[in-house]
Amino acid sequence: TVNQGDEVTLRIRSDHADELHLHGYDLHAKLAPHETAELKFTADRSGRFDYELHHAHAELGAIEVQPR
C-alpha cells in the first residue's frame, strides 16, 4: 500500500525471460533470467492495480494506492 503521489519501485527477479506488467498504469519491464529488473513510477492514480508476469499469465500481487 502506498499513497497517491509516492514514488514506487518494484523489483523482481525471475528464473525465466518474461515481462512484468502493471495494470492500470500500463507499465512494462522486460525480465531476463536470473537478473533483477526495476519498474519505477509515480503513483498518481488511486485504486488497486494488479501486476503480473505477462507471458506466463501469472498474477503476482497488487499495489493499493490510497488517495491523498
Chimera marker file (.cmm) of the C-alpha trace (Angstrom):
<marker_set name="trace">
<marker id="1" x="0.000" y="0.000" z="0.000" r="1" g="1" b="0" radius="0.5"/>
<marker id="2" x="1.290" y="3.428" z="-0.996" r="1" g="1" b="0" radius="0.5"/>
<marker id="3" x="-0.129" y="6.948" z="-1.044" r="1" g="1" b="0" radius="0.5"/>
<marker id="4" x="-1.054" y="8.853" z="-4.168" r="1" g="1" b="0" radius="0.5"/>
<marker id="5" x="1.970" y="10.891" z="-5.233" r="1" g="1" b="0" radius="0.5"/>
<marker id="6" x="4.523" y="8.429" z="-3.802" r="1" g="1" b="0" radius="0.5"/>
<marker id="7" x="7.472" y="7.291" z="-5.902" r="1" g="1" b="0" radius="0.5"/>
<marker id="8" x="7.295" y="3.494" z="-6.228" r="1" g="1" b="0" radius="0.5"/>
<marker id="9" x="9.934" y="0.975" z="-7.283" r="1" g="1" b="0" radius="0.5"/>
<marker id="10" x="9.036" y="-2.648" z="-7.984" r="1" g="1" b="0" radius="0.5"/>
<marker id="11" x="11.988" y="-5.043" z="-8.125" r="1" g="1" b="0" radius="0.5"/>
<marker id="12" x="11.532" y="-8.530" z="-9.487" r="1" g="1" b="0" radius="0.5"/>
<marker id="13" x="13.776" y="-11.438" z="-10.312" r="1" g="1" b="0" radius="0.5"/>
<marker id="14" x="12.649" y="-14.376" z="-12.443" r="1" g="1" b="0" radius="0.5"/>
<marker id="15" x="14.061" y="-17.746" z="-13.459" r="1" g="1" b="0" radius="0.5"/>
<marker id="16" x="12.740" y="-17.198" z="-16.995" r="1" g="1" b="0" radius="0.5"/>
<marker id="17" x="12.568" y="-14.364" z="-19.505" r="1" g="1" b="0" radius="0.5"/>
<marker id="18" x="9.199" y="-12.615" z="-19.289" r="1" g="1" b="0" radius="0.5"/>
<marker id="19" x="7.693" y="-9.181" z="-18.871" r="1" g="1" b="0" radius="0.5"/>
<marker id="20" x="6.309" y="-7.575" z="-15.725" r="1" g="1" b="0" radius="0.5"/>
<marker id="21" x="3.061" y="-5.730" z="-16.442" r="1" g="1" b="0" radius="0.5"/>
<marker id="22" x="1.419" y="-3.275" z="-14.035" r="1" g="1" b="0" radius="0.5"/>
<marker id="23" x="-2.262" y="-2.984" z="-14.952" r="1" g="1" b="0" radius="0.5"/>
<marker id="24" x="-3.960" y="0.405" z="-14.755" r="1" g="1" b="0" radius="0.5"/>
<marker id="25" x="-0.661" y="2.200" z="-15.298" r="1" g="1" b="0" radius="0.5"/>
<marker id="26" x="0.116" y="0.111" z="-18.395" r="1" g="1" b="0" radius="0.5"/>
<marker id="27" x="3.805" y="-0.111" z="-17.453" r="1" g="1" b="0" radius="0.5"/>
<marker id="28" x="6.101" y="-2.930" z="-18.519" r="1" g="1" b="0" radius="0.5"/>
<marker id="29" x="9.595" y="-4.131" z="-17.556" r="1" g="1" b="0" radius="0.5"/>
<marker id="30" x="11.467" y="-6.810" z="-19.506" r="1" g="1" b="0" radius="0.5"/>
<marker id="31" x="12.793" y="-9.648" z="-17.370" r="1" g="1" b="0" radius="0.5"/>
<marker id="32" x="15.964" y="-11.534" z="-18.175" r="1" g="1" b="0" radius="0.5"/>
<marker id="33" x="16.619" y="-14.859" z="-16.433" r="1" g="1" b="0" radius="0.5"/>
<marker id="34" x="18.313" y="-14.502" z="-13.026" r="1" g="1" b="0" radius="0.5"/>
<marker id="35" x="18.600" y="-10.692" z="-13.260" r="1" g="1" b="0" radius="0.5"/>
<marker id="36" x="16.740" y="-8.135" z="-11.165" r="1" g="1" b="0" radius="0.5"/>
<marker id="37" x="14.518" y="-5.747" z="-13.110" r="1" g="1" b="0" radius="0.5"/>
<marker id="38" x="13.051" y="-2.497" z="-11.784" r="1" g="1" b="0" radius="0.5"/>
<marker id="39" x="9.848" y="-0.693" z="-12.623" r="1" g="1" b="0" radius="0.5"/>
<marker id="40" x="9.760" y="2.885" z="-11.254" r="1" g="1" b="0" radius="0.5"/>
<marker id="41" x="6.755" y="5.182" z="-11.373" r="1" g="1" b="0" radius="0.5"/>
<marker id="42" x="4.854" y="7.894" z="-9.514" r="1" g="1" b="0" radius="0.5"/>
<marker id="43" x="1.614" y="6.568" z="-8.018" r="1" g="1" b="0" radius="0.5"/>
<marker id="44" x="-0.584" y="9.301" z="-9.491" r="1" g="1" b="0" radius="0.5"/>
<marker id="45" x="-3.787" y="7.196" z="-9.747" r="1" g="1" b="0" radius="0.5"/>
<marker id="46" x="-5.619" y="5.854" z="-6.718" r="1" g="1" b="0" radius="0.5"/>
<marker id="47" x="-7.070" y="2.345" z="-6.625" r="1" g="1" b="0" radius="0.5"/>
<marker id="48" x="-5.927" y="-1.267" z="-6.698" r="1" g="1" b="0" radius="0.5"/>
<marker id="49" x="-3.592" y="-2.282" z="-9.523" r="1" g="1" b="0" radius="0.5"/>
<marker id="50" x="-2.602" y="-5.879" z="-10.255" r="1" g="1" b="0" radius="0.5"/>
<marker id="51" x="0.823" y="-6.792" z="-11.571" r="1" g="1" b="0" radius="0.5"/>
<marker id="52" x="1.646" y="-9.980" z="-13.432" r="1" g="1" b="0" radius="0.5"/>
<marker id="53" x="4.167" y="-11.893" z="-15.467" r="1" g="1" b="0" radius="0.5"/>
<marker id="54" x="2.741" y="-11.047" z="-18.862" r="1" g="1" b="0" radius="0.5"/>
<marker id="55" x="3.792" y="-14.072" z="-20.944" r="1" g="1" b="0" radius="0.5"/>
<marker id="56" x="3.246" y="-16.621" z="-18.157" r="1" g="1" b="0" radius="0.5"/>
<marker id="57" x="-0.157" y="-15.048" z="-17.333" r="1" g="1" b="0" radius="0.5"/>
<marker id="58" x="0.771" y="-15.324" z="-13.654" r="1" g="1" b="0" radius="0.5"/>
<marker id="59" x="-0.608" y="-12.715" z="-11.273" r="1" g="1" b="0" radius="0.5"/>
<marker id="60" x="1.961" y="-11.822" z="-8.626" r="1" g="1" b="0" radius="0.5"/>
<marker id="61" x="0.126" y="-9.296" z="-6.485" r="1" g="1" b="0" radius="0.5"/>
<marker id="62" x="-1.382" y="-5.840" z="-6.361" r="1" g="1" b="0" radius="0.5"/>
<marker id="63" x="-0.479" y="-2.323" z="-5.350" r="1" g="1" b="0" radius="0.5"/>
<marker id="64" x="-3.070" y="-0.305" z="-3.489" r="1" g="1" b="0" radius="0.5"/>
<marker id="65" x="-2.731" y="3.447" z="-3.967" r="1" g="1" b="0" radius="0.5"/>
<marker id="66" x="-4.572" y="5.436" z="-1.312" r="1" g="1" b="0" radius="0.5"/>
<marker id="67" x="-5.886" y="8.888" z="-2.304" r="1" g="1" b="0" radius="0.5"/>
<marker id="68" x="-4.373" y="11.929" z="-0.617" r="1" g="1" b="0" radius="0.5"/>
<link id1="1" id2="2" r="1" g="1" b="0" radius="0.2"/>
<link id1="2" id2="3" r="1" g="1" b="0" radius="0.2"/>
<link id1="3" id2="4" r="1" g="1" b="0" radius="0.2"/>
<link id1="4" id2="5" r="1" g="1" b="0" radius="0.2"/>
<link id1="5" id2="6" r="1" g="1" b="0" radius="0.2"/>
<link id1="6" id2="7" r="1" g="1" b="0" radius="0.2"/>
<link id1="7" id2="8" r="1" g="1" b="0" radius="0.2"/>
<link id1="8" id2="9" r="1" g="1" b="0" radius="0.2"/>
<link id1="9" id2="10" r="1" g="1" b="0" radius="0.2"/>
<link id1="10" id2="11" r="1" g="1" b="0" radius="0.2"/>
<link id1="11" id2="12" r="1" g="1" b="0" radius="0.2"/>
<link id1="12" id2="13" r="1" g="1" b="0" radius="0.2"/>
<link id1="13" id2="14" r="1" g="1" b="0" radius="0.2"/>
<link id1="14" id2="15" r="1" g="1" b="0" radius="0.2"/>
<link id1="15" id2="16" r="1" g="1" b="0" radius="0.2"/>
<link id1="16" id2="17" r="1" g="1" b="0" radius="0.2"/>
<link id1="17" id2="18" r="1" g="1" b="0" radius="0.2"/>
<link id1="18" id2="19" r="1" g="1" b="0" radius="0.2"/>
<link id1="19" id2="20" r="1" g="1" b="0" radius="0.2"/>
<link id1="20" id2="21" r="1" g="1" b="0" radius="0.2"/>
<link id1="21" id2="22" r="1" g="1" b="0" radius="0.2"/>
<link id1="22" id2="23" r="1" g="1" b="0" radius="0.2"/>
<link id1="23" id2="24" r="1" g="1" b="0" radius="0.2"/>
<link id1="24" id2="25" r="1" g="1" b="0" radius="0.2"/>
<link id1="25" id2="26" r="1" g="1" b="0" radius="0.2"/>
<link id1="26" id2="27" r="1" g="1" b="0" radius="0.2"/>
<link id1="27" id2="28" r="1" g="1" b="0" radius="0.2"/>
<link id1="28" id2="29" r="1" g="1" b="0" radius="0.2"/>
<link id1="29" id2="30" r="1" g="1" b="0" radius="0.2"/>
<link id1="30" id2="31" r="1" g="1" b="0" radius="0.2"/>
<link id1="31" id2="32" r="1" g="1" b="0" radius="0.2"/>
<link id1="32" id2="33" r="1" g="1" b="0" radius="0.2"/>
<link id1="33" id2="34" r="1" g="1" b="0" radius="0.2"/>
<link id1="34" id2="35" r="1" g="1" b="0" radius="0.2"/>
<link id1="35" id2="36" r="1" g="1" b="0" radius="0.2"/>
<link id1="36" id2="37" r="1" g="1" b="0" radius="0.2"/>
<link id1="37" id2="38" r="1" g="1" b="0" radius="0.2"/>
<link id1="38" id2="39" r="1" g="1" b="0" radius="0.2"/>
<link id1="39" id2="40" r="1" g="1" b="0" radius="0.2"/>
<link id1="40" id2="41" r="1" g="1" b="0" radius="0.2"/>
<link id1="41" id2="42" r="1" g="1" b="0" radius="0.2"/>
<link id1="42" id2="43" r="1" g="1" b="0" radius="0.2"/>
<link id1="43" id2="44" r="1" g="1" b="0" radius="0.2"/>
<link id1="44" id2="45" r="1" g="1" b="0" radius="0.2"/>
<link id1="45" id2="46" r="1" g="1" b="0" radius="0.2"/>
<link id1="46" id2="47" r="1" g="1" b="0" radius="0.2"/>
<link id1="47" id2="48" r="1" g="1" b="0" radius="0.2"/>
<link id1="48" id2="49" r="1" g="1" b="0" radius="0.2"/>
<link id1="49" id2="50" r="1" g="1" b="0" radius="0.2"/>
<link id1="50" id2="51" r="1" g="1" b="0" radius="0.2"/>
<link id1="51" id2="52" r="1" g="1" b="0" radius="0.2"/>
<link id1="52" id2="53" r="1" g="1" b="0" radius="0.2"/>
<link id1="53" id2="54" r="1" g="1" b="0" radius="0.2"/>
<link id1="54" id2="55" r="1" g="1" b="0" radius="0.2"/>
<link id1="55" id2="56" r="1" g="1" b="0" radius="0.2"/>
<link id1="56" id2="57" r="1" g="1" b="0" radius="0.2"/>
<link id1="57" id2="58" r="1" g="1" b="0" radius="0.2"/>
<link id1="58" id2="59" r="1" g="1" b="0" radius="0.2"/>
<link id1="59" id2="60" r="1" g="1" b="0" radius="0.2"/>
<link id1="60" id2="61" r="1" g="1" b="0" radius="0.2"/>
<link id1="61" id2="62" r="1" g="1" b="0" radius="0.2"/>
<link id1="62" id2="63" r="1" g="1" b="0" radius="0.2"/>
<link id1="63" id2="64" r="1" g="1" b="0" radius="0.2"/>
<link id1="64" id2="65" r="1" g="1" b="0" radius="0.2"/>
<link id1="65" id2="66" r="1" g="1" b="0" radius="0.2"/>
<link id1="66" id2="67" r="1" g="1" b="0" radius="0.2"/>
<link id1="67" id2="68" r="1" g="1" b="0" radius="0.2"/>
</marker_set>
